[in-house]
């Protein structure tokens, strides 16, 4: 076990805040906020935006943002951002109240494309029930 002097104080704060086993991903994102490049609170939050929200890899294909290792779902990206912002808060000594109020600086995603029109099925003879006359009378 490492003595407390050998570990980063910011990382310890993240470990304490996200102590549960089910919170491991958020602990990791918090520690990424602690180790983010940048010399100011705003620069650290910008790094959190870049980490947690990814733009689509292919133009006009929103689903391709999942390819770039982002947390994926918008709810996960928001949780990632808040965990990362917590790390930034620990790093720069920002009060927890202010950290809780910060929101990601992301433009609204474009609306999904409208679904393609489906051809209408008619009740013609194509959809009619097959009869025994439709099948050959011999077997293979």
C-alpha positions in Angstrom: 0.0 0.0 0.0 1.3 3.5 -0.9 1.7 6.1 1.8 -0.6 9.1 1.4 2.4 11.4 0.5 3.0 9.4 -2.7 -0.5 9.8 -4.1 -1.9 13.0 -5.6 -4.3 14.8 -3.3 -6.7 15.5 -6.3 -6.8 11.8 -7.2 -7.5 11.0 -3.5 -10.5 13.3 -3.6 -11.8 11.6 -6.7 -11.4 8.2 -5.1 -13.3 9.3 -2.0 -16.1 10.9 -4.0 -16.6 8.0 -6.4 -15.7 5.2 -4.0 -18.3 2.6 -5.1 -17.4 -0.2 -7.5 -20.2 0.8 -9.8 -18.7 4.3 -10.0 -15.3 3.3 -11.4 -15.9 4.9 -14.8 -16.8 8.2 -13.1 -13.8 8.0 -10.8 -11.6 7.6 -13.9 -13.1 10.7 -15.5 -12.7 12.6 -12.3 -9.0 11.7 -12.2 -8.7 12.8 -15.9 -10.1 16.2 -14.8 -7.4 16.3 -12.1 -4.7 15.6 -14.7 -6.1 17.7 -17.5 -3.8 20.1 -19.2 -4.6 23.8 -18.8 -3.7 26.4 -16.3 -7.2 27.6 -15.5 -10.7 26.4 -14.5 -12.1 27.3 -17.9 -9.4 25.4 -19.8 -9.9 22.4 -17.6 -13.7 22.4 -18.3 -13.0 22.7 -22.0 -10.8 19.6 -21.7 -13.8 17.8 -20.0 -16.0 18.9 -22.9 -13.6 17.4 -25.4 -13.2 14.2 -23.4 -16.9 13.5 -22.7 -18.6 14.8 -25.9 -17.4 13.6 -29.2 -18.4 14.9 -32.6 -19.4 12.4 -35.2 -16.5 10.8 -37.1 -18.5 10.7 -40.4 -20.3 13.9 -41.5 -24.1 13.7 -40.9 -23.9 10.4 -39.1 -24.6 11.1 -35.5 -24.1 7.5 -34.4 -20.4 7.6 -35.5 -19.6 9.7 -32.4 -19.6 6.4 -30.5 -16.6 5.3 -32.6 -14.4 7.9 -30.9 -14.5 6.4 -27.5 -16.9 8.8 -26.0 -19.2 7.5 -23.2 -21.9 7.2 -25.9 -25.3 8.0 -24.6 -26.1 11.7 -23.8 -26.8 10.8 -20.2 -23.4 9.0 -19.8 -21.7 12.0 -21.5 -23.3 14.3 -19.0 -22.3 12.1 -16.0 -18.7 12.0 -17.5 -18.7 15.8 -17.7 -19.8 16.2 -14.1 -17.2 13.7 -12.9 -14.5 15.4 -14.9 -15.6 18.8 -13.6 -15.3 17.5 -10.1 -11.7 16.7 -10.8 -11.2 20.2 -12.1 -12.8 21.6 -9.0 -10.5 19.6 -6.8 -7.5 20.6 -8.9 -8.3 24.4 -8.8 -9.9 24.6 -5.3 -13.4 25.5 -6.7 -16.3 25.1 -4.2 -18.4 22.0 -4.7 -21.5 24.2 -5.0 -20.0 26.0 -8.1 -18.9 22.7 -9.5 -22.4 21.2 -9.3 -23.8 24.2 -11.2 -21.5 24.1 -14.2 -23.0 22.8 -17.4 -21.2 21.5 -20.5 -20.6 24.0 -23.2 -21.9 22.0 -26.1 -24.1 23.0 -29.0 -27.4 21.2 -29.3 -27.0 18.0 -31.4 -28.7 18.1 -34.8 -32.1 16.5 -34.9 -32.2 13.0 -36.2 -33.0 12.6 -39.9 -36.6 11.9 -40.6 -37.4 8.2 -41.2 -37.5 7.0 -44.8 -41.0 6.6 -46.2 -42.2 3.1 -46.4 -44.0 1.9 -49.4 -47.7 1.2 -48.8 -48.7 -2.4 -48.9 -51.8 -3.0 -50.8 -54.1 -5.9 -50.4 -53.6 -7.1 -53.9 -53.2 -10.6 -55.1 -49.5 -10.6 -54.1 -50.6 -10.5 -50.4 -53.4 -13.0 -50.9 -53.1 -16.3 -49.2 -51.4 -19.0 -51.1 -53.5 -22.0 -52.1 -52.5 -25.5 -53.0 -52.6 -24.6 -56.7 -49.5 -22.4 -56.1 -47.3 -25.3 -55.3 -46.2 -28.1 -57.7 -47.7 -31.5 -57.1 -44.5 -33.4 -57.3 -41.8 -33.8 -54.6 -38.1 -33.6 -55.1 
